[in-house]
Amino acid sequence: MDIPDFDISFVRRYSLADLDTIDFSTSDDYAIVVENLKSMITLGQNVEKCWNEEHEQLLWQYVIDPESNLFVCYFFETCLVVKCSIPDVPVLELFYFIKISTEKLTSENYNIKLICGRAVSSYFESLCELLCIMYLPIISKHLELPKYIKSDYLPQISKYIRELSNLRSKLQGELVLYVPREIENQDTETIIEQKQLLDDV
């Protein structure tokens, strides 16, 4: 195996894949992706000052492991928290990356294979943000979900998000049209065939 001159300790320690299955010829490219993603992380407090080796290793895990589809970064009290899972504490400010494909991330494609952003809000807005920005894209992008989940669960969560959005807009004295995220990439004919989706719109 031709391993380039690069410190692969991050890969060895944290990748969920076996060493035999990792293509080390792309580790230089992984390093570019990791550095670019790290530079994109923006929070109110200074992320760079608190960033450590453990955070770096988790970002490597996220980039290398195709099964790791979520990466979040937030401050809890005064500590920077980096995870490859949904936060389990109340979060007022959050930066996230979500993979929309299980394809390998490269320096050429990472900007179209990831959804990223920063959510800043109170607890009520946070619920809307987490559902709309994190949960729903993750669920709706998993095309291998059983049909009964797609037909029963997705419409229900869309309805819940619609009602939350409506309540938030009423509290703010605004009128907002809610368009479910799952129709963004669908053609008109496909949307017309889905009665529940049309009702949501």
N, C-alpha and C positions, 0 to 999 in steps of 0.2 A: 504494500500500500504506500503510495507516494504522499507523504504528509508534508505540507508546506511549513516554512519556518514561522510557526505561530503557536502561542501558548494555548493548548487545548484543554487545560485543566478545568475551565468552566464547563466545557462540553462533557468531559469525563465524569464530573461530579454531579451534574444536575440534569443531564438529558434523560428523558424517559426511554429513549431508544437504546438498543445495545450498541456498543462501539462498532461492531461489524457492519451495522446498517447505516452508519453515518458516512456521508461523502465528504471526507476532509479536504478534497480538492476545492471545495467552496467555502472553506473556513475564513479565508480573507474576505470573501463577499459577505459572509455572516457578520464579520466585524464591522463592515461598512453599514449594514442594516442596523446593527445594535447601536452604533454611534449616532446614526441619523435619528432613530427612534428616541434615544436618550435625550438628544437635543430638542426634540419636540415637546417633551413633558413640561408642562407649565402649570404651576400652582401659585397661590398668593404668597406663600412662604418660599424661601430659597431652597429649591430642590437640590441644586448642585452642591451646596454646602453640607447637606445631610446624606448625600448619596454615598453608599459604601459598597464593599465587595459582595456582600450578600445580595444587595439590590441588583448589582451587575450580573450576578450568576442567575438570578431569577429572570432577568431580561433575556439572557442567553437561552435559558430553557424555553422561554416563550417563542423566541425566533426559530430555534432548531426543531422543537417538538411539534409536528403537525396536529397532534391531538389537543394541544394547549391553545384554546381559542380566545381566551380572555386575559388581559393584563390590566391591572388597576394600580393607581398610585395616589395616595392621599395622606394627609397628616391626621394623626389621632393624638390629641393633646399636643405635645411638642415633638413627637416622633414621626418620622417619615415611614409610612407603611407601603410595601410593594407586595402584591399578591397576584397569583394567576387564578383568582376566584372572586366571586361576588363579596363585597365587604360584609362582615358580620357585626358591624357596629354602626351606629348612626353617623353619617358622613355629610358634612356641609359643603365640601369642595372635593371634587374627584376628577382625576385625569384617567382616561381609559383608551385601550386599543382593543378592537374586536376583529378577529379574522373572519372574513366572509367566504373563505375558501380553504380547503385543506392542502392546497398546493404549497410547495416549498417557497418561502419568502426569499427573494433576491433583491439586489440593489436596483434592478430594473422594474420589478413588479410590486414591491411592497406598498407603494403609494396607491395602487388600485386594488390590492388584496386586503386592505385594512380599513376599518372605520375607526376614527379617533376623535377625541374631543374632550372638553372640560365642562363639567356640570357644577354650577354654583347656585345654591338655593336654600330656602328654608325646608323644613321637613315635608311640607305638603308638596312643594314643587319638586323636591328630591324624589318623592314617590313617582310622580309623573315622568321625571327625567329617567329614573332607573328603569321603569317599565318601557318607555318609548325608545330610549337610546341603547339599553343593554339587553334586557330580557327578550323583548319582541324580535329584534334582529337575530339574536342567537337562535331562538326557537324557529323562526320562519325560514332561516337559511339552511336548516337541517332538513334537506329534502327526503331523507330516508325515514322520517317519522311515519308511523302507521297512519292509515287514512282516518281512522276514528279520532285520532288526536287532532289531525288537521281540520276535520270537519266539525268537531265538538269544541275543542279547547281553544284554538286560535280565534274563532268568532267571539267566544266568551271574553277572552282577554282583550280583544279589540273593543268590544262593547264597554268593558270596564274602563279602559283607557279613554274612550270617547266621553264617558260620563265624568271621569276625573277632569278631563280637559275642559268640558263644559262648565263644571262647577268652578274650576279655577278662573275661567274667563268671566263668569258671572260675578265672582268676588272682586275681580279687577275692573268690572264694568265694561267688558269688551265682548264683541261677538266674534267667535272664531269658528271656522269651518275645519272639522277634523277629517283628515284623509289618512286611512290606515297605511302604514309603511309598506305592507306586503304588496300593495298594488303599484308601487313605484316602477318596478321593472316588468310589469305585465302589459301585454297588448290589450287593446280595447275589446276584442272579441272574447278573450279569456275572462275579462272583468265582467262583461255583460252576462256570461253564463253563470256567474256566481251571485245568486240572489241576495244572500246574506251580506256579501261584500258591498253590493249596490245599496242595500239598506243602510249600511254603516256610513257610506259616502253621503 
